[in-house]
Structure formats: C-alpha cells, structure tokens
Amino acid sequence: MKMEHVPGKNKGTITLYALSTCGWCAKTKELLRELGVDHSYVFVDLLPPDELEAALQEVEKVNPAGSFPTLVIGGDLVIVGFKEKAIREALG
C-alpha cells in the first residue's frame, strides 16, 4: 500500500490511517503538519479494492473498532480519533 510521506522532524515512525471525507482525519493531518513531524498517511477509502482489505486489517490490529483517524506513533502508541492534547503530548 502506497503511503504519502510528509518530511519533517524525526519523532520516530508516525503513520496516520485516514478517510478522505473525514473532518477529524483532516484535523489530525493538519496538526501533524503544524507540529512539523515526519510522518506518512494513507486515505484508506481511496485505495484500490485489493489494498483496501489489507489496510483495514492493519488498522484493526491496532484499533479493533476500525475507526478513523487512527494514528500510530512509534509502532506502539495508538491514538484513535482527533485527540489534540494527546497528539501534542506524544509529539511535542
């Protein structure tokens, strides 16, 4: 699955799973840009069918509810939803 990469300060591996039509996903993406951190993101709903299922399985491994946005920081910290304070604390 092709992720979009946004260069910035290295704070470990940061991956955002989002939906292109989700306002909270857009806010999370914008916050990451504002913080200037290196991260990757993917709009799961825009993936081709063969990649969509794999992406949903990846999300469900870290977020069993399968909801969006799902932000994975450093492989072990998972923030589900737009939680600005938690994101700032984790990456500030």
N, C-alpha and C positions, 0 to 999 in steps of 0.2 A: 504494500500500500504506500502510495506516494504521499509524503508529508510536505507541507510548506515549511521552510525554515526561515526564521527571523533572527538575524545576528544581534548580539548584544553581550552584556556582561555574563561571564560563565558562573552560573549558580548551580551547576550540575545538570543532569538531563531533565528537561521540562517538556512534557507532552500534553497538549490540550486536544481532547476529543470534543467536537462541537457540531452543531447543526447550523446550516447556512441561514435558516429562518428564525433562529432563536435569539431573542433580545439579550438574555442573560449570557449567552455564549459570546455575543458581540461585546458586551461589557467586560467579560473576563479577558477576551483577546486584547481589547484596548488597554486594560490595566497592565497586562504583561508588556505591551509596547511602552506604556508610560513609565514602567519600572526599568525599562531598558535591558531586560534579561534575554539571553539567548534561549530560544525555545522553538519547538515545532508544533504545528497544529494540522488537523485534518477536519474537513467538513464531511462527516460520515454520510450524510444524506446525499452527497454528490458523487459518492463512489460508484463504480460500476457494480452490477449485481454480484459478480464473483468475488469482489473485495469487500462488499458491504457486510456479508455474513461474518467474515474473518474479523473485521473491525468491531462488529458488535460483540463478538466473543471476547476480544481483547478488553473492551470496556467492561463487560460483565465479570471478568476475572478480578478487577479492582473495585468495581461498583456493581454489585449484584442486581441493583434496581435497574441498571442500564439507562440511567437518565443523563441528561446533558445540562450544562457542561460538566465534563469530568476532566479534572486537572491532575496529572501525575507528576510529582516532584521527586527527583532522585530515585525513582523506582519503588519507593515505599510509602511516601506521604501522598494521600489521595484527598483532594478537596472536591466535593460534589456540590454543584450549584455555584452561584456568584456570591462568594463569601469574602468580600474585600478585605476585611480585617485579617482573616486567617491567611489570605494570599500575601498581603503586605508583611505580616509577621514571618512567614516562611521564606520570603524572598528579599525582605528589606535589609 
